[in-house]
Amino acid sequence: MSDTPDGAILQRDKKTYAIVPRTPVGMLTAEILERITHVVKKFNIPITKITSGQRLALVGIEKEQIEPIWQELGLDIGRATELCLHYVQACPGTEVCKFGVQNSLGLGTEIEEMLRNDPTPAKVKIGVSGCPMCCAESFVRDIGLVGKQKGWTVAIGGHAGARPRIGDTIAENLSKSEAIALIKKFLAYYTANARKKERTARFIERIGIDAVQQGLGLS
């Protein structure tokens, strides 16, 4: 059994750790920024890094510092190694962007809150883009949503790792509630049929997109 504390990631030097506070869709309030600044200064944390998942990683922490840092932060853990939802990445969408046609921040926040505690066969990453320019990299995420004038496009099985894969579009022109229902349905099917640690891209490559669509009642 690993002796790595909950919410910590052992670093390359095998001595220090990183932690990732949960910041849904990359939104940071003044209070959160003040808490992070406080612990970085108080505990002399050497590296604070914005991650690809729109989160902040605090790196170079001694083991005995981890628990007091979490206590002072008062923030939830942003999971980074466990078999679950890791993050929902979202662009500004209609909140501020002149190109936005759908509310990506609102939908992304709702999805993360809905799925944050659900176990999955492997880590899951979700991208929500508020327009077809796809700034949240939706087609290389396990689940991707792209906002268009008539509604949401949903893609599954994208991957940006060592074996990249463009996700398969399985539905278009969905309302917000329809998109959420389809995501829940796909994750239930994936959880019931995938192998442990099998990402959605490899799962779809193994059984085929036609089988997935049939299992979801889309064909």
Order of alpha helices (4+ residues) and beta strands (2+ residues): beta-beta-alpha-beta-beta-alpha-beta-alpha-beta-beta-beta-beta-alpha-alpha-alpha
